[in-house]
Amino acid sequence: MSILYVDHEINNLNSFKATFRRDAEIYLAESTEEGLKILGENKIDVIFADHQMPDMTGLEFLTLASNQYPSSIRVLLTGNAYTDEFKRAAGKGYFHSYVNKPWDEQQLRKLMISNLR
C-alpha cells in the first residue's frame, strides 16, 4: 500500500511517517504542488490532505486528485467543523472520508484497512 500525506506542518508529516512507516510506503508533501508531483510520479493508493494548506485548500487538492487519479482513496484532514461545502464535495466523490485533526492513529488505521478491502 502506498500513502501520500499532504500537510504544510512538518511536525504532522514526521509524526505520520513515524506512525505508519511499517504499514505502507509513505510519501510526504509540504505543499499541494509537491503532492501533485508525487501523484504524477507514483501509484498512490490513499491520499490524506490537510484542508488548511497555504496555496490551495485540501479540498481543492482532493478535487484535482479525484479527477486525475480516481482510483485513489481520498481523505480530508481538518480541524474545522464538517461544513455544507464538505458534504457537497463528499457527495460528488471528491473525497471518501473526513478526519478531524489532531488525527487518531487507530481511526486512520481503520480507514486504511476498510477502504482498501
C-alpha positions as CSV (number, residue, x, y, z in Angstrom):
1,M,0.0,0.0,0.0
2,S,1.3,3.5,-0.8
3,I,0.1,6.6,1.0
4,L,0.6,10.3,0.3
5,Y,0.1,12.7,3.2
6,V,0.0,16.4,2.2
7,D,0.3,18.9,5.1
8,H,2.3,22.2,5.5
9,E,3.1,21.4,9.1
10,I,6.3,19.4,9.2
11,N,5.6,18.0,12.7
12,N,2.4,16.4,11.4
13,L,4.3,14.9,8.4
14,N,7.0,13.5,10.6
15,S,4.5,12.1,13.1
16,F,2.5,10.5,10.3
17,K,5.6,8.8,8.8
18,A,6.8,7.6,12.1
19,T,3.4,6.1,12.9
20,F,2.7,4.3,9.6
21,R,6.1,3.6,8.0
22,R,5.9,-0.1,8.8
23,D,2.4,-0.4,7.3
24,A,2.9,1.3,3.9
25,E,5.2,3.1,1.6
26,I,4.8,6.7,2.8
27,Y,5.2,9.8,0.6
28,L,5.1,13.2,2.3
29,A,4.5,16.6,0.7
30,E,4.7,20.0,2.4
31,S,2.7,21.7,-0.4
32,T,-0.1,20.8,-2.8
33,E,2.2,21.4,-5.7
34,E,4.7,18.8,-4.3
35,G,1.7,16.5,-3.7
36,L,0.6,16.7,-7.3
37,K,4.2,16.0,-8.4
38,I,4.3,12.8,-6.3
39,L,0.9,11.7,-7.6
40,G,2.2,12.1,-11.2
41,E,5.3,10.0,-10.5
42,N,3.9,7.2,-8.2
43,K,0.9,5.0,-7.9
44,I,-0.7,6.2,-4.7
45,D,-3.5,4.1,-3.0
46,V,-4.5,6.5,-0.3
47,I,-4.2,10.3,-0.2
48,F,-4.5,12.2,3.1
49,A,-4.7,16.0,2.7
50,D,-4.9,18.7,5.3
51,H,-7.6,21.2,4.5
52,Q,-5.8,24.3,5.7
53,M,-3.0,24.5,3.1
54,P,-1.5,27.9,2.1
55,D,-1.6,27.6,-1.7
56,M,-4.9,25.7,-2.2
57,T,-7.2,24.0,0.3
58,G,-7.0,20.3,0.9
59,L,-10.5,20.1,-0.6
60,E,-9.3,21.7,-3.8
61,F,-6.3,19.4,-3.9
62,L,-8.5,16.3,-3.4
63,T,-10.9,17.6,-6.1
64,L,-8.0,17.7,-8.6
65,A,-6.8,14.3,-7.4
66,S,-10.2,12.8,-7.8
67,N,-10.3,13.9,-11.5
68,Q,-6.7,12.8,-12.3
69,Y,-6.4,9.8,-10.0
70,P,-9.9,8.4,-9.5
71,S,-8.8,5.1,-8.2
72,S,-7.1,6.6,-5.1
73,I,-8.9,6.7,-1.7
74,R,-9.0,10.3,-0.7
75,V,-9.2,11.5,2.9
76,L,-9.7,15.1,4.1
77,L,-8.0,16.1,7.4
78,T,-9.1,19.3,9.1
79,G,-9.5,21.0,12.4
80,N,-12.7,22.7,11.1
81,A,-16.3,21.6,11.5
82,Y,-17.8,19.4,8.8
83,T,-19.4,22.1,6.6
84,D,-22.0,22.1,3.9
85,E,-19.2,22.6,1.4
86,F,-17.6,19.4,2.6
87,K,-20.9,17.5,2.4
88,R,-21.4,18.6,-1.2
89,A,-17.8,17.7,-2.1
90,A,-18.1,14.2,-0.5
91,G,-21.4,13.7,-2.4
92,K,-19.6,14.4,-5.6
93,G,-16.9,11.9,-4.7
94,Y,-14.1,14.3,-4.3
95,F,-13.1,12.6,-1.1
96,H,-14.2,9.4,0.6
97,S,-13.7,10.2,4.3
98,Y,-13.2,13.1,6.7
99,V,-11.0,13.0,9.8
100,N,-10.7,15.7,12.5
101,K,-7.3,16.9,13.4
102,P,-5.4,16.1,15.5
103,W,-5.9,12.7,13.9
104,D,-6.2,9.5,15.9
105,E,-3.8,6.6,14.9
106,Q,-6.4,3.9,15.3
107,Q,-9.1,5.8,13.4
108,L,-6.6,6.3,10.4
109,R,-5.6,2.6,10.5
110,K,-9.3,1.5,10.4
111,L,-9.9,3.9,7.5
112,M,-6.9,2.5,5.6
113,I,-8.0,-1.1,6.1
114,S,-11.7,-0.7,5.4
115,N,-11.1,1.4,2.2
116,L,-8.5,-1.0,0.7
117,R,-10.6,-4.2,1.0
